[in-house]
Amino acid sequence: MISDKLDELQDYPFWRMNALVEGIPLPDGHDSAIPMWIGEPKHGVPEIARAALSGSFEGYGIYPPIEGTPGLRRTMAGWLNRRYGLPEGLIDPDKAILPVQGTREGLFMIALAAVPREKAGKQPIALLPNPFYQPYKGGAVTSGAEPVFLACPPQSNFLPDLDSLTPEILDRTAIFYLCSPTNPQGTVADLAYYRRAVDLARRHDFLLVSDECYAEIYDRDPPAGVMQICAQDGNLSNVVCFHSLSKRSSVPGLRHGFVAGDPDFLTAFLRLRKYAAASSSMAQYAAAEVLWSDEEHVAENRRLYREKIDIAERSLGNRFGFFRPPGGFFLWLDVGDGIEAAKRLWAEAAVKVLPGRYLAEDNPDGSNDATRYIRVALVNDLESTRTALTRIAATL
Ligand SMILES: Cc1ncc(COP(=O)(O)O)c(C=O)c1O
């Protein structure tokens, strides 16, 4: 017996990419491809986390609390307050913030806590940007919601057009996943955009889930965050945000992030998490506390990403619709046919990128808005990045 809900989930994009190039040899002289297909930061684990990771040996002898330690919750709330200039007291560390074991699982599981059996007398809706981070869809379909994919064209800054949402859709909406800085495109939502999204969430009583995983990787100005709107209102209702150490601190293997916002919702989410979630180890909690308390290593990460964007700008110029992404570390390049380009880059340039199509849902007419694109992750060291971008420009 297998749930037919899983039929709605196609193979994960990275499997599809591996299948695409299976059996296609790399060019002569190469035994591996430069990996630019996965957003896995490779700047190295910050040394400041070493002592916490190795000093928590005894912690493996206890069941760690799913809600983290009081010290960790205070540290995470303190970081959020400093980063977004929030007033003390808005984020109560005991009620309005919870650690997650990497935001992937939290972003998935949150739908199970947010989606009721019915909304407005019908099947609830989960709103998703298109293209999108795939676990949003996993949460939407397994929670029993109908996923509704929102076009994110360049004309709307690669964000969903909030004016296109009808009252009928909004009344049925239980959860709205929003991502800024956007993955894959690297654009950012401003405060006016967040204001409209928060107002819609409260007016139509759905949960706005603001995925701000890339908030710390930016080119010039720090991207705005949804909590700034909650601070203006002195009100966290209907809103949560997700933040992660994976990109900020280059520790995708630490599996640590947090969700903060609506305390009533988070109380219910914690109840679910006590049944279902894997807690982090005490070592993870201790290392997370160190990393959320430090800004120096993050500034260095940003410097490296900027340098790589400079290299990209020099290599690509204004070809393939290149623009400097204001946030995140992806390039979203219009290459005409993303699948063909990914195959050629593998076979002729030994560079592995991801076809945009694998990140996006088909439109009802079978077309796909991301078909023309590839996503290129600037996660490697400067030298490999320079080599890869030169090869991309020469091959395409
Ligand atoms: C948009 C977005 N959200 C969330 C995540 C999850 O990151 P993590 O589970 O490492 O916190 C990713 C990872 O690639 C992502 O791209």
The ligand as an SDF file (V2000), in Angstrom:
LIG
                    3D

 16 16  0  0  0  0  0  0  0  0999 V2000
   15.0190   28.2010   -0.6630 C   0  0  0  0  0  0  0  0  0  0  0  0
   15.5810   27.2120    0.2900 C   0  0  0  0  0  0  0  0  0  0  0  0
   14.9850   27.0510    1.4580 N   0  0  0  0  0  0  0  0  0  0  0  0
   15.4410   26.1640    2.3620 C   0  0  0  0  0  0  0  0  0  0  0  0
   16.5580   25.3870    2.0990 C   0  0  0  0  0  0  0  0  0  0  0  0
   16.9650   24.3630    3.1300 C   0  0  0  0  0  0  0  0  0  0  0  0
   18.1730   24.5380    3.7000 O   0  0  0  0  0  0  0  0  0  0  0  0
   18.5660   23.7530    5.0200 P   0  0  0  0  0  0  0  0  0  0  0  0
   17.6680   22.5500    5.1660 O   0  0  0  0  0  0  0  0  0  0  0  0
   19.9710   23.3470    4.8050 O   0  0  0  0  0  0  0  0  0  0  0  0
   18.3670   24.7220    6.1540 O   0  0  0  0  0  0  0  0  0  0  0  0
   17.2160   25.5170    0.8920 C   0  0  0  0  0  0  0  0  0  0  0  0
   18.3930   24.6820    0.5990 C   0  0  0  0  0  0  0  0  0  0  0  0
   18.9050   24.6060   -0.4580 O   0  0  0  0  0  0  0  0  0  0  0  0
   16.7140   26.4600   -0.0360 C   0  0  0  0  0  0  0  0  0  0  0  0
   17.2950   26.6370   -1.2290 O   0  0  0  0  0  0  0  0  0  0  0  0
  1  2  1  0
  2  3  1  0
  2 15  2  0
  3  4  2  0
  4  5  1  0
  5  6  1  0
  5 12  2  0
  6  7  1  0
  7  8  1  0
  8  9  2  0
  8 10  1  0
  8 11  1  0
 12 13  1  0
 12 15  1  0
 13 14  2  0
 15 16  1  0
M  END
$$$$
